[in-house]
Amino acid sequence: MNYNESFIDPSTFSKRTYYIACKFKFDVFCQPNIPGYELLFEETFSTDIRKGIHRDHMVSVNYGYIHNINPELISHPANCCILLAKDNITKGNGCSITLDELIERIHHWDNKLPLAKIEDKLAIAKIPKTQEFKDNMKKVCKNLRTYTDGKTNVRQNVDLPIPEGFWAGATRRKNSKAHNANISKSSKGKYHMYTNGQENIKHDIDLPVPTGYYPGITKGIRKRPRKTKPI
């Protein structure tokens, strides 16, 4: 790897393609030099992000995207660390090593030189985010707003016109409990409940959202009068 190419042209990747390019593409069980390797034989990976163990980017993908760092560095095995789920959640988008430390680790890794040991994985997870990181996040997010059409979320500059059919807000992913609670059990996956604050309607999710309505229901509104038993 050419370490002089540590940074990239921001126009090279969209955020989505950058995150995909930064995914680890190796078998962690074949890399005993990874910090936390022993956890692979004590814990298991889980589909529940709150349980088990995680493969963590020590220099985070989010930090790499903000600072235009080459995804080959972020996805390198020398940037991988095995953490307990709770420790990785605590770490969040922070970094447990600096970019210079990562480049040095990659140089040692590729040339089969001894790596600096990272003993206390819990301490790594609790390293606070730097002020520089916080300032950069503020700059990136300051003028952005999320819009949704009930199925797709987009994030764009607040100075741009709102896309047609979209409104300010976000739609939860389809497999979330909050989303599924608004879908009729008898027609799950075909219809969605919409409300305008005064009326609830069931509407085909493949059709445009009715004007003035948004996904969800307004409690306390009955679709039809309660049936009463004859006297």
ZIRAVEN-V741771 format. One line per field, one symbol per residue. ss: DSSP state (~ for helix, > for strand, _ for the rest). burial: + if it has 9 or more other ideal C-beta (glycine too) atoms within 8 Angstrom, else -. Layout:
BEGIN
ss=???
burial=???
END
This chain:
BEGIN
ss=__~~~_>__~~~__~~~~~~~______~~~____>_~~~~~___>_______>>>>>___~~~~~~__>_~~~~__~~~>>>>>~~~~~~~_______~~~~~~~~~~~~__________~~~~~_____~~~~~~~~~~~__>>>>>____>>>>>_________>>________~~~~____~~~___>>>>>____>>>>>_________>>________________
burial=-----+-+----+----++-++-+---+--+--++++-++-----+-----+++-++++++-+++++++++-+++++++++++++-+++-+--++++-+-+++++++++-----+--+--+--++++-----++-++------+-+++++---+-+------+--+----+-------++-++---+---++++++---++++-+---++--+++--+--+----------
END
